[in-house]
Amino acid sequence: MGCELIVYVLTSIYLAGISVQDIQRREISNAAPLVIVLASPFISSATGAERIIGLFALLIPLAMVSIITNGFGMGDVKLCAAFGWTLGAVAAYGMLAAALFGAVVLCKITKEKSLPLAPFISGAGMAAVILKEVILRC
């Protein structure tokens, strides 16, 4: 349990930095999804099949949305796909719904037309890891 907690905390700190970068420059490092994928064996017990389905279940539709509407940046798509790999499709879609709900509510409150999504995706993704691995396992 100790190693998993350390990896979770370090991943969370890294994602906080990525979120700040997205707020300041509206770009997400290509290393962010890689960090999540590399940390996933330590922070998630998803099976191999769940990981593959989760990856493609988020990557394909979000990439299509990004290409067709320009609604998502490709950094956001890759970040969501990495959480799909980590959590599996069902939990990752829940994470995405929570992230988008939070972004929409904040847009309505601040009257902004667009917001960087990395802070919402990162926060909802790491919360989903806690919910799936700690709370629902008990």
C-alpha positions in Angstrom: 0.0 0.0 0.0 2.9 2.4 0.7 4.3 2.3 -2.9 0.9 2.9 -4.4 0.2 5.9 -2.2 3.6 7.4 -3.1 2.9 6.9 -6.9 -0.6 8.4 -6.5 0.7 11.5 -4.7 3.5 12.0 -7.2 1.1 11.6 -10.1 -1.3 14.0 -8.5 1.4 16.6 -8.0 2.5 16.2 -11.7 -1.0 16.6 -12.9 -1.4 19.8 -10.8 1.6 21.1 -12.7 0.1 20.1 -16.0 -3.1 21.9 -15.0 -1.2 25.1 -14.2 0.5 24.8 -17.6 -2.8 24.4 -19.4 -4.3 27.4 -17.6 -1.3 29.6 -18.5 -0.5 28.4 -22.0 -3.5 26.4 -23.1 -1.3 23.4 -23.9 -0.8 20.0 -22.3 2.6 18.3 -22.3 2.7 15.1 -24.3 4.4 13.5 -21.3 1.2 13.8 -19.2 -0.6 10.8 -20.7 2.6 8.8 -20.5 3.0 9.5 -16.8 -0.6 8.4 -16.1 -0.2 5.2 -18.2 3.1 4.4 -16.4 1.6 5.0 -13.0 -1.6 3.0 -13.8 -0.3 -0.4 -12.5 0.4 1.1 -9.1 -2.9 3.1 -8.7 -5.5 1.0 -10.5 -6.4 -2.7 -10.5 -8.1 -2.6 -13.9 -7.6 -5.7 -16.0 -5.8 -5.7 -19.3 -9.1 -6.0 -21.2 -10.6 -3.1 -19.2 -7.6 -0.9 -19.9 -7.6 -1.5 -23.7 -11.4 -1.0 -24.0 -11.1 2.2 -21.8 -8.3 3.6 -23.9 -10.1 3.2 -27.2 -13.6 4.0 -25.8 -12.3 7.5 -24.9 -9.7 8.0 -27.6 -11.8 7.4 -30.7 -14.9 9.4 -29.9 -13.0 12.3 -28.3 -10.6 12.5 -31.2 -13.6 12.6 -33.6 -15.1 15.4 -31.5 -11.8 17.3 -31.6 -11.4 17.0 -35.3 -15.0 17.8 -36.2 -15.9 20.6 -33.7 -12.5 21.8 -32.4 -14.2 21.4 -28.9 -11.4 19.5 -27.4 -7.7 20.0 -27.9 -5.7 16.8 -28.7 -3.9 17.2 -25.3 -7.3 16.8 -23.6 -8.1 13.8 -25.8 -4.8 12.1 -24.9 -5.2 12.9 -21.2 -8.7 11.4 -21.2 -7.5 8.3 -23.1 -4.8 7.8 -20.5 -7.4 7.9 -17.8 -9.4 5.4 -19.9 -6.4 3.1 -19.8 -6.0 3.5 -16.1 -9.7 3.2 -15.0 -11.5 1.3 -17.7 -14.3 2.6 -19.9 -17.1 2.8 -17.3 -15.2 4.7 -14.7 -13.5 6.9 -17.3 -16.8 8.0 -18.8 -17.9 8.8 -15.3 -14.7 10.8 -14.8 -15.3 12.6 -18.1 -18.9 13.4 -17.2 -17.8 14.9 -13.9 -15.0 16.9 -15.5 -17.2 18.3 -18.2 -20.0 19.1 -15.7 -17.5 21.0 -13.6 -16.2 22.9 -16.6 -19.7 23.8 -17.8 -20.8 25.0 -14.4 -17.6 27.2 -14.0 -18.2 28.6 -17.5 -21.7 29.6 -16.6 -20.5 31.2 -13.3 -17.6 33.1 -14.8 -19.4 33.8 -18.2 -16.2 32.5 -20.0 -16.7 31.0 -23.4 -14.0 28.4 -22.9 -11.8 27.0 -20.2 -8.7 24.8 -20.1 -9.9 21.3 -19.4 -6.8 19.7 -17.9 -7.6 20.9 -14.4 -11.0 19.3 -14.5 -9.9 16.1 -16.2 -6.9 15.7 -13.8 -9.0 16.4 -10.7 -11.9 14.2 -11.8 -9.5 11.4 -12.9 -7.6 11.2 -9.7 -10.9 11.4 -7.7 -12.2 8.5 -9.8 -9.1 6.5 -8.9 -9.8 7.0 -5.2 -13.4 6.3 -5.6 -12.8 3.1 -7.6 -9.8 1.7 -5.8 -10.4 2.8 -2.2 -14.0 3.5 -1.5 -15.7 0.9 -3.8 -13.3 -1.9 -2.8 -14.3 -1.7 0.9 
